[in-house]
Structure formats: structure tokens, C-alpha cells
Amino acid sequence: MSRYVSLAILIVILLALLAGAVSTASAQGSTTYRVRSGDTLNAIGLRFGVSAFAIAQANGLRNPNLIFPGQVLIIPAAGTVPVSSVEAIIISRPARNATITSPVRVTGTGQAAQHNELAVHVLDEGGNIVGQGTVHISGQLGRRGPFSGDISFNIPSGTQVGAIQVFDTSPRDGHINHLNSVDVKLRKP
């Protein structure tokens, strides 16, 4: 009988701890989300009104493209992640929801931590990298300036939803410092 009482007490303690963790997350304004097949950080961010970068930062993700079904992510509340007065990376072209073919010209303004280069990924509808490269920032090293570059990608025939990600990584540890993305439609001619 005492074995069952001990087990019941243990269950009650665990439930109390879980309730405390949930209330702590709620008090901070964050929530959790279980990743489903086909999800991307961009799509999840749009659903909750936060950036893919904020989600990656809240979860310590080194690679924002590496999420998997069943993974539980912390989603910070909109407006709780500090935002600088000017985005570090702004994508001017391609425009949101534009239909693009390979190679795609990616332009904007940005600032990089090193070498005046930003990385670019072209993602398919499954969040897989189907093209990648770099764009060069014109101007003084470490200063904000315009960037432009052509990035090739390869998809099966047809048109599908995708995204262009432009990001800067830390020279110290490879973590993403800044990331911006735009949803597009990828088309194979």
C-alpha cells in the first residue's frame, strides 16, 4: 500500500512542477509549439507573429533550417524580443510572394560581422536548402551598405512555395547574428 502512496505523491509533485513550468512560460509571454511535417521557422513565425530569427534565438538553434517533426519549440511572444531601431538585414528584392526562377537576384541593405558578406539560402516548400551562396555588401567593412548577388537554385518541375533567407553568422562560433527572409514562389522554367 505504501508503494502506491509514494507513487501517487511522486505523480502529484511532477504535475505541480509541470504546472509551474507552464505558468512560468505564460508569465513571460512565451508559448510552445510542436513542429509538424513540412513546417519551417518562417511559417511558424508567421503563424505566431514573430520572426524566424527570434524563434531560433529563443531555442538556441545554430541552424534555423534544421528542425524536425515532434520537436518542441519555445515561441517568444510578439514584441518580447528586443528589436533594434533598424533591421540589420533588409531584403529589397525579390518581393514577398514574387514568383522567381533560377538564378535569382537578391538585393537589399545589410551589415555583416566580417568580410562584408552575407549568406543566402533558397529553401523549398519543405524547408530544404535548394540553393545557396553569398552576397557582398558594398562599402566600408563593418558598416551598413547595399548588397546584391545572383543565387542559383534547383527544384523539380513546376511551381512551389519557398523562401529566401539572408543571414550573418558570428565569426566566433558560427551562430546566426541576424536573419531576414522573404516568402517566394519558386518556378522551374
N, CA, C and O of each residue as an XYZ file, in Angstrom:
756
protein
N       0.813     -1.192      0.000
C       0.000      0.000      0.000
C       0.861      1.263      0.000
O       0.547      2.224     -0.702
N       1.951      1.270      0.786
C       2.799      2.457      0.867
C       3.507      2.719     -0.464
O       3.849      3.862     -0.767
N       3.727      1.675     -1.256
C       4.328      1.850     -2.583
C       3.398      2.689     -3.469
O       3.866      3.562     -4.199
N       2.090      2.431     -3.410
C       1.121      3.176     -4.201
C       1.000      4.620     -3.728
O       0.837      5.531     -4.540
N       1.079      4.827     -2.432
C       1.023      6.175     -1.879
C       2.257      6.961     -2.325
O       2.142      8.122     -2.717
N       3.427      6.342     -2.269
C       4.657      7.000     -2.717
C       4.577      7.361     -4.191
O       4.995      8.447     -4.594
N       4.041      6.454     -4.993
C       3.890      6.705     -6.424
C       2.916      7.854     -6.666
O       3.161      8.705     -7.521
N       1.824      7.883     -5.926
C       0.837      8.950     -6.070
C       1.440     10.296     -5.691
O       1.201     11.295     -6.370
N       2.217     10.332     -4.618
C       2.857     11.576     -4.195
C       3.841     12.045     -5.259
O       3.900     13.237     -5.563
N       4.609     11.128     -5.825
C       5.560     11.465     -6.876
C       4.840     12.052     -8.091
O       5.304     13.032     -8.673
N       3.729     11.466     -8.468
C       2.958     11.966     -9.613
C       2.444     13.369     -9.328
O       2.509     14.240    -10.197
N       1.937     13.599     -8.128
C       1.431     14.920     -7.762
C       2.560     15.953     -7.811
O       2.357     17.066     -8.295
N       3.736     15.597     -7.318
C       4.880     16.515     -7.343
C       5.276     16.838     -8.786
O       5.522     17.998     -9.116
N       5.338     15.823     -9.638
C       5.689     16.043    -11.046
C       4.668     16.941    -11.736
O       5.038     17.840    -12.490
N       3.387     16.699    -11.480
C       2.347     17.544    -12.077
C       2.470     18.984    -11.588
O       2.278     19.919    -12.365
N       2.784     19.169    -10.329
C       2.965     20.520     -9.788
C       4.150     21.218    -10.451
O       4.078     22.403    -10.773
N       5.242     20.474    -10.653
C       6.407     21.049    -11.322
C       6.079     21.432    -12.757
O       6.476     22.500    -13.222
N       5.359     20.566    -13.458
C       4.967     20.872    -14.834
C       4.067     22.093    -14.877
O       4.236     22.952    -15.743
N       3.128     22.187    -13.974
C       2.234     23.345    -13.929
C       3.032     24.618    -13.681
O       2.728     25.662    -14.258
N       4.044     24.541    -12.834
C       4.898     25.699    -12.575
C       5.664     26.116    -13.808
O       5.813     27.308    -14.079
N       6.157     25.130    -14.566
C       6.895     25.447    -15.795
C       5.982     26.107    -16.807
O       6.385     27.058    -17.477
N       4.749     25.614    -16.929
C       3.803     26.202    -17.872
C       3.455     27.617    -17.448
O       3.406     28.519    -18.285
N       3.213     27.826    -16.154
C       2.845     29.170    -15.720
C       4.027     30.130    -15.873
O       3.825     31.313    -16.147
N       5.260     29.634    -15.700
C       6.432     30.488    -15.910
C       6.508     30.918    -17.366
O       6.757     32.088    -17.658
N       6.294     29.970    -18.287
C       6.319     30.315    -19.706
C       5.211     31.304    -20.030
O       5.426     32.242    -20.798
N       4.026     31.108    -19.454
C       2.920     32.011    -19.713
C       3.203     33.384    -19.136
O       2.882     34.404    -19.747
N       3.811     33.405    -17.946
C       4.098     34.686    -17.317
C       5.079     35.494    -18.159
O       5.001     36.722    -18.192
N       5.992     34.822    -18.832
C       6.959     35.511    -19.666
C       6.379     35.826    -21.034
O       7.014     36.515    -21.832
N       5.180     35.330    -21.315
C       4.523     35.621    -22.576
C       4.877     34.671    -23.697
O       4.408     34.853    -24.820
N       5.690     33.662    -23.430
C       6.045     32.729    -24.488
C       5.089     31.549    -24.478
O       4.327     31.352    -23.531
N       5.142     30.776    -25.538
C       4.342     29.569    -25.649
C       5.220     28.504    -26.284
O       6.348     28.789    -26.686
N       4.720     27.293    -26.376
C       5.470     26.235    -27.052
C       4.693     25.765    -28.260
O       3.477     25.934    -28.342
N       5.410     25.173    -29.196
C       4.808     24.659    -30.430
C       5.524     23.369    -30.808
O       6.754     23.305    -30.796
N       4.750     22.342    -31.142
C       5.313     21.066    -31.591
C       5.394     21.098    -33.114
O       4.377     21.253    -33.791
N       6.596     20.953    -33.648
C       6.841     21.018    -35.087
C       6.131     19.871    -35.790
O       6.170     18.723    -35.346
N       5.473     20.215    -36.914
C       4.804     19.214    -37.750
C       5.568     19.062    -39.062
O       6.352     19.932    -39.443
N       5.333     17.970    -39.729
C       5.979     17.712    -41.009
C       5.697     18.862    -41.972
O       4.550     19.286    -42.118
N       6.739     19.367    -42.629
C       6.594     20.456    -43.588
C       6.747     21.839    -42.985
O       6.809     22.821    -43.725
N       6.809     21.949    -41.660
C       6.971     23.253    -41.017
C       8.354     23.826    -41.288
O       9.327     23.085    -41.429
N       8.433     25.147    -41.360
C       9.701     25.875    -41.381
C       9.621     26.948    -40.303
O       8.528     27.312    -39.869
N      10.759     27.450    -39.874
C      10.734     28.525    -38.880
C      10.011     29.750    -39.425
O       9.332     30.456    -38.679
N      10.153     30.004    -40.722
C       9.450     31.140    -41.321
C       7.947     30.981    -41.190
O       7.254     31.908    -40.772
N       7.443     29.807    -41.548
C       5.999     29.565    -41.485
C       5.493     29.616    -40.043
O       4.428     30.174    -39.779
N       6.248     29.039    -39.115
C       5.858     29.066    -37.702
C       5.858     30.506    -37.203
O       4.944     30.923    -36.491
N       6.881     31.259    -37.576
C       6.962     32.660    -37.171
C       5.777     33.468    -37.680
O       5.214     34.280    -36.945
N       5.396     33.249    -38.939
C       4.231     33.949    -39.485
C       2.970     33.600    -38.709
O       2.131     34.463    -38.452
N       2.839     32.334    -38.340
C       1.658     31.875    -37.599
C       1.541     32.580    -36.242
O       0.439     32.894    -35.792
N       2.697     32.828    -35.590
C       2.677     33.418    -34.247
C       3.041     34.905    -34.225
O       3.029     35.526    -33.162
N       3.361     35.474    -35.379
C       3.674     36.900    -35.437
C       5.046     37.267    -34.890
O       5.238     38.374    -34.388
N       6.004     36.343    -34.984
C       7.380     36.619    -34.562
C       8.323     36.201    -35.681
O       7.938     35.438    -36.567
N       9.537     36.688    -35.647
C      10.486     36.366    -36.714
C      11.084     34.974    -36.521
O      11.135     34.444    -35.411
N      11.530     34.406    -37.627
C      12.230     33.117    -37.569
C      13.493     33.259    -36.722
O      13.865     32.339    -35.994
N      14.147     34.412    -36.819
C      15.350     34.663    -36.026
C      15.038     34.621    -34.534
O      15.802     34.047    -33.757
N      13.911     35.233    -34.123
C      13.535     35.248    -32.704
C      13.296     33.830    -32.192
O      13.680     33.498    -31.070
N      12.663     32.997    -33.013
C      12.417     31.598    -32.609
C      13.746     30.854    -32.512
O      13.987     30.133    -31.543
N      14.612     31.030    -33.519
C      15.921     30.366    -33.498
C      16.719     30.798    -32.272
O      17.364     29.973    -31.625
N      16.673     32.088    -31.955
C      17.414     32.613    -30.810
C      16.845     32.069    -29.494
O      17.605     31.701    -28.599
N      15.523     32.016    -29.372
C      14.891     31.535    -28.135
C      15.182     30.063    -27.880
O      15.143     29.609    -26.737
N      15.476     29.313    -28.946
C      15.707     27.875    -28.817
C      17.173     27.487    -28.967
O      17.506     26.303    -28.922
N      18.054     28.473    -29.144
C      19.480     28.184    -29.288
C      19.801     27.363    -30.523
O      20.721     26.545    -30.506
N      19.041     27.578    -31.607
C      19.256     26.804    -32.834
C      20.435     27.378    -33.610
O      20.409     28.546    -33.999
N      21.445     26.587    -33.834
C      22.590     27.022    -34.644
C      22.227     27.059    -36.114
O      22.715     27.911    -36.856
N      21.363     26.132    -36.543
C      20.942     26.063    -37.941
C      19.423     26.202    -37.985
O      18.716     25.270    -37.602
N      18.908     27.337    -38.441
C      17.463     27.541    -38.445
C      16.726     26.645    -39.429
O      15.499     26.560    -39.383
N      17.445     25.980    -40.309
C      16.817     25.071    -41.265
C      16.710     23.653    -40.726
O      16.119     22.787    -41.372
N      17.271     23.411    -39.556
C      17.307     22.061    -39.010
C      16.326     21.927    -37.847
O      16.707     21.963    -36.677
N      15.052     21.770    -38.208
C      14.020     21.442    -37.229
C      13.367     20.167    -37.716
O      13.450     19.845    -38.901
N      12.717     19.435    -36.823
C      12.161     18.155    -37.223
C      10.809     17.933    -36.564
O      10.535     18.469    -35.491
N       9.951     17.124    -37.225
C       8.623     16.841    -36.667
C       8.734     16.263    -35.260
O       9.552     15.383    -34.994
N       7.891     16.782    -34.365
C       7.890     16.336    -32.982
C       8.720     17.211    -32.064
O       8.541     17.171    -30.847
N       9.626     18.001    -32.624
C      10.453     18.897    -31.823
C       9.562     19.972    -31.197
O       8.679     20.512    -31.863
N       9.790     20.278    -29.935
C       9.021     21.314    -29.249
C       9.864     22.591    -29.200
O      10.984     22.597    -28.689
N       9.297     23.669    -29.745
C       9.991     24.946    -29.804
C       9.344     25.950    -28.854
O       8.125     25.953    -28.677
N      10.155     26.789    -28.255
C       9.651     27.918    -27.479
C       9.385     29.045    -28.472
O      10.265     29.413    -29.251
N       8.178     29.586    -28.444
C       7.816     30.700    -29.312
C       7.702     31.942    -28.435
O       6.775     32.046    -27.632
N       8.641     32.895    -28.577
C       8.552     34.107    -27.758
C       7.331     34.926    -28.162
O       6.927     34.920    -29.325
N       6.758     35.617    -27.213
C       5.606     36.468    -27.513
C       6.049     37.596    -28.435
O       7.169     38.095    -28.328
N       5.162     37.989    -29.338
C       5.466     39.089    -30.246
C       5.811     40.329    -29.423
O       5.107     40.665    -28.472
N       6.881     40.994    -29.789
C       7.274     42.212    -29.107
C       8.154     41.999    -27.885
O       8.613     42.975    -27.292
N       8.411     40.722    -27.477
C       9.243     40.495    -26.298
C      10.713     40.358    -26.655
O      11.572     40.444    -25.777
N      11.013     40.148    -27.924
C      12.402     40.034    -28.356
C      12.894     41.429    -28.704
O      12.260     42.121    -29.500
N      14.005     41.856    -28.127
C      14.491     43.210    -28.418
C      14.739     43.386    -29.910
O      15.365     42.538    -30.546
N      14.258     44.464    -30.451
C      14.426     44.763    -31.866
C      15.159     46.082    -31.977
O      14.781     47.067    -31.343
N      16.216     46.103    -32.787
C      16.943     47.353    -32.962
C      16.084     48.309    -33.777
O      15.113     47.890    -34.407
N      16.434     49.584    -33.767
C      15.633     50.571    -34.480
C      15.711     50.352    -35.986
O      14.795     50.740    -36.711
N      16.777     49.745    -36.464
C      16.913     49.437    -37.885
C      17.303     47.969    -38.007
O      18.249     47.517    -37.363
N      16.578     47.235    -38.829
C      16.919     45.827    -39.063
C      18.338     45.744    -39.619
O      18.738     46.582    -40.427
N      19.092     44.749    -39.197
C      20.465     44.578    -39.670
C      20.497     44.152    -41.132
O      21.445     44.461    -41.854
N      19.454     43.439    -41.569
C      19.380     42.966    -42.954
C      17.981     43.250    -43.477
O      16.988     42.837    -42.879
N      17.911     43.959    -44.601
C      16.626     44.245    -45.249
C      16.718     43.729    -46.678
O      17.619     44.106    -47.426
N      15.778     42.860    -47.052
C      15.739     42.306    -48.407
C      14.795     43.164    -49.242
O      13.610     43.282    -48.931
N      15.339     43.771    -50.318
C      14.529     44.599    -51.212
C      13.946     43.789    -52.359
O      12.823     44.016    -52.809
N      14.755     42.831    -52.818
C      14.345     42.037    -53.970
C      14.863     40.634    -53.790
O      16.031     40.487    -53.430
N      14.098     39.603    -54.007
C      12.752     39.604    -54.581
C      11.704     40.069    -53.574
O      11.910     39.998    -52.363
N      10.586     40.542    -54.095
C       9.492     40.999    -53.252
C       8.770     39.794    -52.648
O       8.854     38.680    -53.165
N       8.067     40.035    -51.554
C       7.285     38.982    -50.897
C       6.283     38.387    -51.888
O       5.586     39.106    -52.604
N       6.232     37.065    -51.906
C       5.322     36.271    -52.750
C       5.603     36.394    -54.245
O       4.776     35.978    -55.057
N       6.756     36.959    -54.629
C       7.124     37.027    -56.044
C       7.417     35.625    -56.562
O       7.901     34.776    -55.814
N       7.128     35.379    -57.828
C       7.492     34.117    -58.477
C       8.873     34.314    -59.079
O       9.094     35.239    -59.860
N       9.809     33.431    -58.706
C      11.193     33.591    -59.139
C      11.675     32.349    -59.873
O      11.172     31.247    -59.653
N      12.662     32.541    -60.751
C      13.333     31.442    -61.427
C      14.827     31.558    -61.136
O      15.301     32.594    -60.669
N      15.552     30.494    -61.417
C      16.986     30.462    -61.140
C      17.761     30.993    -62.333
O      17.414     30.691    -63.475
N      18.803     31.781    -62.091
C      19.271     32.316    -60.812
C      18.407     33.503    -60.393
O      17.863     34.213    -61.238
N      18.288     33.708    -59.097
C      17.503     34.821    -58.566
C      18.457     35.922    -58.109
O      19.468     35.652    -57.460
N      18.128     37.146    -58.451
C      18.908     38.301    -57.993
C      18.356     38.696    -56.622
O      17.168     38.987    -56.484
N      19.233     38.703    -55.608
C      18.858     39.079    -54.246
C      19.551     40.390    -53.931
O      20.776     40.486    -54.005
N      18.758     41.413    -53.574
C      19.318     42.723    -53.262
C      18.727     43.250    -51.960
O      17.670     42.803    -51.516
N      19.425     44.205    -51.360
C      18.939     44.827    -50.132
C      20.038     45.639    -49.492
O      21.010     46.028    -50.141
N      19.868     45.891    -48.195
C      20.903     46.569    -47.417
C      21.170     45.738    -46.169
O      20.276     45.086    -45.630
N      22.406     45.777    -45.730
C      22.733     44.981    -44.555
C      24.080     45.345    -43.970
O      24.818     46.186    -44.483
N      24.361     44.667    -42.869
C      25.622     44.846    -42.161
C      26.087     43.470    -41.723
O      25.299     42.691    -41.186
N      27.355     43.162    -41.944
C      27.895     41.856    -41.599
C      28.988     41.997    -40.544
O      29.637     43.037    -40.433
N      29.175     40.939    -39.781
C      30.187     40.943    -38.726
C      31.600     40.822    -39.291
O      32.560     41.279    -38.671
N      31.727     40.207    -40.465
C      33.055     40.020    -41.031
C      32.997     39.953    -42.551
O      31.982     39.543    -43.114
N      34.050     40.341    -43.204
C      34.250     40.169    -44.644
C      33.198     40.823    -45.529
O      33.223     40.603    -46.740
N      32.280     41.611    -44.991
C      31.230     42.269    -45.777
C      30.451     41.298    -46.654
O      30.033     41.648    -47.757
N      30.258     40.079    -46.163
C      29.469     39.094    -46.893
C      28.346     38.553    -46.025
O      28.497     38.380    -44.816
N      27.218     38.291    -46.668
C      26.076     37.662    -46.019
C      25.784     36.354    -46.735
O      25.952     36.257    -47.951
N      25.355     35.361    -45.997
C      24.984     34.077    -46.591
C      23.540     34.151    -47.071
O      22.714     34.860    -46.498
N      23.254     33.404    -48.134
C      21.899     33.343    -48.690
C      21.530     31.877    -48.892
O      22.309     31.098    -49.440
N      20.335     31.515    -48.445
C      19.777     30.186    -48.710
C      18.462     30.349    -49.446
O      17.663     31.232    -49.135
N      18.249     29.483    -50.427
C      16.947     29.363    -51.078
C      16.352     28.066    -50.551
O      16.957     27.001    -50.676
N      15.149     28.160    -49.952
C      14.501     26.992    -49.351
C      13.281     26.594    -50.159
O      12.548     27.452    -50.650
N      13.061     25.284    -50.297
C      11.847     24.804    -50.960
C      10.703     24.732    -49.956
O      10.866     25.133    -48.803
N       9.546     24.226    -50.381
C       8.373     24.206    -49.505
C       8.555     23.312    -48.280
O       7.831     23.468    -47.297
N       9.503     22.385    -48.319
C       9.786     21.532    -47.166
C      10.854     22.102    -46.247
O      11.218     21.474    -45.252
N      11.363     23.301    -46.574
C      12.410     23.909    -45.757
C      13.801     23.411    -46.094
O      14.764     23.711    -45.388
N      13.909     22.643    -47.184
C      15.215     22.128    -47.611
C      15.966     23.192    -48.404
O      15.363     23.964    -49.149
N      17.277     23.225    -48.239
C      18.100     24.168    -48.991
C      18.239     23.639    -50.421
O      18.761     22.547    -50.645
N      17.757     24.440    -51.389
C      17.854     24.054    -52.798
C      18.801     24.967    -53.560
O      19.041     24.767    -54.751
N      19.338     25.971    -52.874
C      20.316     26.866    -53.460
C      20.968     27.669    -52.351
O      20.331     27.980    -51.345
N      22.238     28.006    -52.535
C      22.924     28.803    -51.523
C      24.088     29.542    -52.137
O      24.619     29.153    -53.177
N      24.474     30.614    -51.473
C      25.594     31.411    -51.940
C      25.821     32.562    -50.987
O      25.340     32.549    -49.854
N      26.556     33.559    -51.451
C      26.815     34.746    -50.644
C      26.537     35.986    -51.470
O      26.567     35.958    -52.700
N      26.267     37.066    -50.770
C      26.145     38.379    -51.403
C      27.153     39.290    -50.728
O      27.433     39.156    -49.537
N      27.693     40.215    -51.502
C      28.722     41.125    -50.993
C      28.103     42.475    -50.668
O      27.336     43.023    -51.460
N      28.441     43.010    -49.490
C      27.984     44.338    -49.080
C      28.982     45.364    -49.595
O      30.174     45.276    -49.299
N      28.500     46.341    -50.369
C      29.364     47.414    -50.872
C      29.550     48.449    -49.776
O      28.594     48.821    -49.096
N      30.757     48.905    -49.608
C      31.010     49.941    -48.613
C      32.079     49.533    -47.629
O      32.735     48.502    -47.778
N      32.237     50.367    -46.620
C      33.272     50.184    -45.620
C      32.995     48.945    -44.768
O      31.852     48.682    -44.394
N      34.045     48.194    -44.467
C      33.943     46.981    -43.663
C      33.250     47.267    -42.331
O      33.618     48.202    -41.621
N      32.252     46.461    -42.002
C      31.540     46.606    -40.743
C      30.442     47.656    -40.744
O      29.750     47.829    -39.740
N      30.274     48.351    -41.846
C      29.237     49.384    -41.959
C      28.073     48.869    -42.793
O      28.219     47.954    -43.603
N      26.937     49.468    -42.576
C      25.732     49.136    -43.332
C      25.916     49.589    -44.780
O      26.466     50.659    -45.039
N      25.451     48.768    -45.716
C      25.543     49.135    -47.124
C      24.683     48.238    -47.985
O      24.114     47.261    -47.498
N      24.583     48.566    -49.273
C      23.768     47.763    -50.188
C      24.457     46.435    -50.519
O      25.684     46.352    -50.568
N      23.643     45.401    -50.743
C      24.183     44.118    -51.194
C      23.396     43.645    -52.400
O      22.246     44.028    -52.612
N      24.049     42.800    -53.184
C      23.415     42.244    -54.373
C      24.165     40.992    -54.790
O      25.385     40.906    -54.647
N      23.428     40.029    -55.302
C      24.059     38.817    -55.806
C      23.043     37.907    -56.472
O      21.845     37.967    -56.193
N      23.553     37.061    -57.361
C      22.705     36.085    -58.054
C      22.909     34.725    -57.408
O      24.040     34.265    -57.251
N      21.816     34.088    -57.038
C      21.862     32.792    -56.373
C      21.101     31.784    -57.227
O      19.928     31.983    -57.544
N      21.784     30.697    -57.599
C      21.149     29.632    -58.383
C      20.476     28.635    -57.451
O      20.946     28.392    -56.339
N      19.374     28.063    -57.915
C      18.687     27.023    -57.151
C      18.122     26.003    -58.124
O      17.988     26.270    -59.318
N      17.793     24.830    -57.597
C      17.277     23.757    -58.434
C      16.102     23.081    -57.732
O      16.238     22.597    -56.609
N      14.956     23.050    -58.398
C      13.774     22.359    -57.887
C      13.234     21.461    -58.989
O      13.574     21.650    -60.157
N      12.387     20.473    -58.635
C      11.726     19.687    -59.673
C      10.819     20.606    -60.493
O      10.626     21.767    -60.132
N      10.276     20.110    -61.562
C       9.442     20.935    -62.434
C       8.235     21.487    -61.677
O       7.792     20.922    -60.676
N       7.715     22.610    -62.185
C       6.536     23.210    -61.581
C       6.867     24.403    -60.720
O       7.960     24.967    -60.780
N       5.876     24.774    -59.910
C       5.998     25.925    -59.006
C       5.680     25.479    -57.595
O       4.777     24.668    -57.389
N       6.405     25.993    -56.628
C       6.147     25.671    -55.225
C       6.496     26.863    -54.351
O       7.267     27.737    -54.746
N       5.919     26.883    -53.163
C       6.210     27.928    -52.192
C       7.614     27.698    -51.642
O       8.038     26.556    -51.466
N       8.317     28.761    -51.379
C       9.657     28.652    -50.814
C      10.013     29.927    -50.074
O       9.140     30.737    -49.764
N      11.273     30.102    -49.796
C      11.728     31.297    -49.081
C      13.174     31.597    -49.443
O      13.951     30.703    -49.780
N      13.512     32.871    -49.364
C      14.889     33.335    -49.482
C      15.305     33.802    -48.087
O      14.622     34.631    -47.485
N      16.413     33.279    -47.571
C      16.948     33.709    -46.280
C      18.290     34.383    -46.518
O      19.140     33.863    -47.240
N      18.471     35.541    -45.906
C      19.757     36.238    -45.938
C      20.172     36.393    -44.483
O      19.403     36.891    -43.661
N      21.397     35.963    -44.165
C      21.806     35.993    -42.760
C      23.295     36.216    -42.597
O      24.092     35.999    -43.510
N      23.640     36.660    -41.389
C      25.019     36.898    -40.990
C      25.337     35.953    -39.844
O      24.496     35.720    -38.976
N      26.540     35.410    -39.837
C      26.927     34.496    -38.760
C      28.079     35.081    -37.960
O      28.855     35.901    -38.452
N      28.167     34.638    -36.722
C      29.227     35.090    -35.824
C      30.562     34.492    -36.253
O      30.649     33.283    -36.470
N      31.608     35.315    -36.380
C      32.922     34.770    -36.708
C      33.491     33.932    -35.561
O      34.374     33.100    -35.771
N      32.984     34.155    -34.358
C      33.495     33.454    -33.177
C      32.988     32.024    -33.100
O      33.778     31.101    -32.903
N      31.666     31.821    -33.253
C      31.126     30.482    -33.019
C      30.155     29.990    -34.096
O      29.611     28.894    -33.970
N      29.930     30.772    -35.144
C      29.066     30.324    -36.229
C      27.576     30.521    -35.998
O      26.779     30.217    -36.885
N      27.176     31.019    -34.834
C      25.757     31.278    -34.576
C      25.251     32.369    -35.511
O      26.012     33.232    -35.947
N      23.967     32.319    -35.808
C      23.366     33.341    -36.647
C      23.175     34.604    -35.817
O      22.520     34.584    -34.775
N      23.760     35.708    -36.296
C      23.598     37.005    -35.629
C      22.307     37.678    -36.062
O      21.542     38.162    -35.229
N      22.071     37.706    -37.347
C      20.891     38.359    -37.913
C      20.398     37.507    -39.062
O      21.189     36.914    -39.796
N      19.078     37.451    -39.214
C      18.479     36.694    -40.303
C      17.226     37.414    -40.737
O      16.439     37.870    -39.907
N      17.043     37.515    -42.029
C      15.792     38.025    -42.569
C      15.407     37.104    -43.707
O      16.267     36.500    -44.349
N      14.123     37.000    -43.952
C      13.675     36.113    -45.016
C      12.458     36.695    -45.698
O      11.756     37.548    -45.154
N      12.231     36.212    -46.895
C      11.055     36.608    -47.651
C      10.471     35.350    -48.293
O      11.199     34.546    -48.874
N       9.150     35.189    -48.182
C       8.473     34.064    -48.813
C       8.318     34.357    -50.299
O       7.958     35.466    -50.696
N       8.597     33.345    -51.110
C       8.511     33.481    -52.563
C       7.865     32.233    -53.152
O       7.599     31.261    -52.446
N       7.618     32.280    -54.467
C       7.182     31.103    -55.205
C       8.318     30.727    -56.142
O       8.738     31.534    -56.972
N       8.817     29.501    -56.009
C       9.916     29.028    -56.843
C       9.320     28.383    -58.082
O       8.388     27.585    -57.980
N       9.849     28.721    -59.255
C       9.354     28.145    -60.502
C      10.514     27.645    -61.329
O      11.528     28.324    -61.492
N      10.344     26.431    -61.853
C      11.352     25.892    -62.770
C      10.828     26.143    -64.181
O       9.738     25.687    -64.527
N      11.594     26.862    -64.994
C      11.130     27.172    -66.357
C      10.978     25.945    -67.224
O      10.597     26.056    -68.389
